[in-house]
Amino acid sequence: MSESEGDFDSWATTFYDHYDRGSRVEYEFRFTRKLVITARKWTSFIDEKIKQKTGYGRARWQTLAAIAFSGGPVATLELSERMGVQWPTLIRTLNAMDAEGLIERTQDLKDRRYRMITISPTGRKLLEDVRQILDPLRSIKLSTFTTEELVASERMLDRLLEVMAK
């Protein structure tokens, strides 16, 4: 483990010059720091594994999952909001995915200004390939947590997401 990944107290020697030991703000800082580091490490870990086996990065397979989980055509703007990515960024990803045959675009019959996105058979195959990699990795990494811990953690993250949306 590198120094930045190691025990926080061993390298953050002046931390308590800034925060009172045992204070609420100390715990908030530690929690959010670990949340960010954990998300970065998880993202890097799965990105590497999936890209090694499929050649595709996270932007594509996460977009495919968001489309597939919709159960039908989804508007570009709705997809952008659902994924928490900016619209221009999503458009670039969708353009590349369209060129690769991973998605299909059609005009919304109710409002011709909108494009509806569906996953193609090629996209479904890629998403299944990703699941064959990701599901076992997730199971291995989360195997030490009980179902109750996973449910409670998800609830806490849901609450944090609600607060962040305000």
Buried (B, 14 or more C-beta within 10 A) or exposed (E): EEEEEEEBEEEBEEBEEEBEEEEEEBEEBBEEEEEEEEEEEEEEEBBEBBBEEBEBEBBBBBBBBBBBEBEEBBBBEBBBEBBEBEEEEBEEBBEBBBEBEBBBBEEEEEEEEBBBBBBBEBBBEBBEBBEEBBEEBEEEEEEEEEEEEEEEEEEEEEEEEEEEEE
